[in-house]
Amino acid sequence: MAGARVLDLFAGSGALGLEAWSRGAREVVFVERDPGHRRLLARNLAACGVAAQQLAGTDALGYLQQCTRPFDILFADPPFDQGWPARMARLLWKDRKLAAGGWLYLETSAAEQWDDALIPRHWQAHRRGHCGTAHYVLYRTLPEHPHD
C-alpha cells in the first residue's frame, strides 16, 4: 500500500479506502453517489484527517469515464444485482484504469461474477472466494503487458 494511488468506487463508509490510507497509500479517491453515504463518508474522512477533496460525489461510471490517470489499487464493492460489474468492465479493461502491476478487488453477487474467458490476458485472478452471498476476486494486471 505504501505510496499507492487508490480508487475506492462505491465507497460507502470508506472502510476499504481508509484502510489503504492508514497503511501508507499516497492518494485515495473515494467515489460515492448516495447523499446519505456521502455525508457519513465525509464525517469518517474528517475524523481520520483525510482531505475532503478526495471525495467525488458522482457515480462510478461517470468517474471512470472522466478519469485519465491509472490507479495502483482499485476497490469496487457495488450494490449487488444491479449490473454494475458488467457496466464497469469495458471502462476498466480497455481504458486502463489500473496501472501495470495494479490490483483490483471486486465484490459481486454470484450472478454478477465476470466470466474468466472475458478477462483480458494481461489480468490475472490472484485470489477468489465468497462469504455468504458475497463473492470476491482479487485481480492483478501483469507488469509486462500493460497495454494488451
C-alpha positions as CSV (number, residue, x, y, z in Angstrom):
1,M,0.0,0.0,0.0
2,A,2.9,2.4,0.7
3,G,2.9,5.1,-2.0
4,A,0.0,3.6,-3.9
5,R,-2.7,5.6,-5.7
6,V,-6.0,4.1,-4.6
7,L,-9.5,4.4,-6.0
8,D,-12.4,3.3,-3.8
9,L,-15.5,3.1,-6.0
10,F,-18.9,2.7,-4.3
11,A,-17.0,3.8,-1.2
12,G,-20.0,3.7,1.3
13,S,-18.5,4.4,4.7
14,G,-15.0,4.5,3.2
15,A,-13.7,1.5,5.1
16,L,-11.6,0.0,2.3
17,G,-10.0,3.3,1.2
18,L,-9.4,4.4,4.8
19,E,-7.6,1.2,5.5
20,A,-5.4,1.8,2.4
21,W,-4.7,5.3,3.6
22,S,-3.8,4.1,7.1
23,R,-1.3,1.7,5.5
24,G,0.5,4.5,3.6
25,A,-1.3,5.0,0.4
26,R,-0.1,8.2,-1.3
27,E,-3.6,9.1,-2.5
28,V,-7.0,7.7,-2.0
29,V,-10.0,8.9,-4.1
30,F,-13.4,8.0,-2.7
31,V,-16.4,7.8,-5.1
32,E,-19.8,7.7,-3.6
33,R,-23.1,8.9,-5.3
34,D,-25.6,8.3,-2.5
35,P,-26.0,11.5,-0.5
36,G,-26.6,9.7,2.8
37,H,-23.5,7.6,2.4
38,R,-21.5,10.7,1.3
39,R,-22.4,12.5,4.5
40,L,-21.3,9.5,6.6
41,L,-18.1,9.2,4.5
42,A,-17.3,12.9,4.8
43,R,-17.6,12.6,8.6
44,N,-15.3,9.5,8.5
45,L,-12.8,11.3,6.4
46,A,-12.7,14.3,8.7
47,A,-12.3,12.1,11.7
48,C,-9.3,10.4,10.1
49,G,-7.8,13.6,8.8
50,V,-8.3,12.8,5.1
51,A,-8.8,15.8,2.8
52,A,-12.4,16.3,1.8
53,Q,-11.4,16.9,-1.9
54,Q,-10.6,13.2,-2.1
55,L,-14.4,12.6,-2.1
56,A,-16.0,12.5,-5.5
57,G,-19.8,12.9,-5.4
58,T,-20.6,11.2,-8.7
59,D,-21.5,7.7,-9.8
60,A,-18.8,5.2,-10.5
61,L,-19.3,5.1,-14.3
62,G,-19.2,8.9,-14.5
63,Y,-16.0,9.0,-12.5
64,L,-14.4,6.2,-14.6
65,Q,-15.3,7.9,-17.8
66,Q,-13.7,11.2,-16.9
67,C,-10.7,9.8,-15.1
68,T,-7.5,10.0,-17.1
69,R,-4.9,8.6,-14.6
70,P,-4.4,5.0,-13.8
71,F,-4.6,3.8,-10.2
72,D,-2.4,1.2,-8.5
73,I,-5.2,-0.3,-6.4
74,L,-8.9,-0.1,-7.2
75,F,-11.7,-1.3,-4.8
76,A,-15.1,-1.9,-6.2
77,D,-17.9,-3.1,-4.0
78,P,-21.0,-2.1,-5.9
79,P,-24.6,-2.7,-4.9
80,F,-25.5,-6.3,-5.8
81,D,-27.7,-7.4,-8.7
82,Q,-27.8,-4.0,-10.4
83,G,-25.5,-4.9,-13.3
84,W,-22.5,-2.8,-12.1
85,P,-19.7,-5.2,-12.8
86,A,-20.8,-5.6,-16.5
87,R,-21.2,-1.8,-16.8
88,M,-17.7,-1.2,-15.4
89,A,-15.9,-3.9,-17.3
90,R,-15.2,-2.0,-20.5
91,L,-14.0,1.1,-18.7
92,L,-11.7,-0.9,-16.5
93,W,-10.3,-3.3,-19.1
94,K,-10.0,-1.1,-22.2
95,D,-9.4,2.3,-20.8
96,R,-6.6,1.1,-18.5
97,K,-7.8,2.5,-15.1
98,L,-5.2,0.2,-13.4
99,A,-1.5,0.8,-13.7
100,A,0.7,-2.0,-14.9
101,G,1.1,-4.3,-11.9
102,G,-2.0,-2.8,-10.3
103,W,-4.7,-4.6,-8.3
104,L,-8.5,-4.7,-8.5
105,Y,-10.6,-6.0,-5.6
106,L,-14.2,-6.7,-6.8
107,E,-17.2,-7.9,-4.8
108,T,-20.3,-9.2,-6.5
109,S,-23.2,-11.5,-6.1
110,A,-22.9,-15.0,-7.6
111,A,-24.9,-14.0,-10.6
112,E,-22.7,-11.0,-11.5
113,Q,-19.3,-12.6,-11.4
114,W,-17.1,-12.0,-14.5
115,D,-16.6,-14.8,-16.9
116,D,-12.9,-15.6,-16.8
117,A,-13.0,-16.1,-20.6
118,L,-13.7,-12.4,-21.0
119,I,-10.9,-11.2,-18.7
120,P,-8.1,-9.5,-20.7
121,R,-5.0,-11.6,-21.0
122,H,-2.9,-9.1,-19.0
123,W,-5.2,-9.5,-16.0
124,Q,-4.7,-12.4,-13.6
125,A,-7.1,-13.7,-10.9
126,H,-4.9,-13.8,-7.8
127,R,-7.5,-14.9,-5.2
128,R,-11.2,-15.5,-5.2
129,G,-13.8,-16.8,-2.7
130,H,-17.1,-16.0,-1.1
131,C,-18.6,-15.1,2.2
132,G,-22.3,-15.8,2.3
133,T,-23.8,-14.4,-0.8
134,A,-20.9,-12.0,-1.5
135,H,-18.3,-13.3,-4.0
136,Y,-14.9,-11.6,-4.2
137,V,-12.0,-11.7,-6.6
138,L,-8.6,-10.0,-6.5
139,Y,-7.1,-9.4,-9.9
140,R,-3.7,-8.2,-10.8
141,T,-2.6,-6.6,-14.1
142,L,0.7,-8.1,-15.3
143,P,3.5,-5.6,-15.4
144,E,5.0,-7.0,-18.7
145,H,1.8,-6.5,-20.7
146,P,0.4,-3.1,-19.7
147,H,-1.3,-2.3,-23.0
148,D,-2.8,-5.6,-24.2
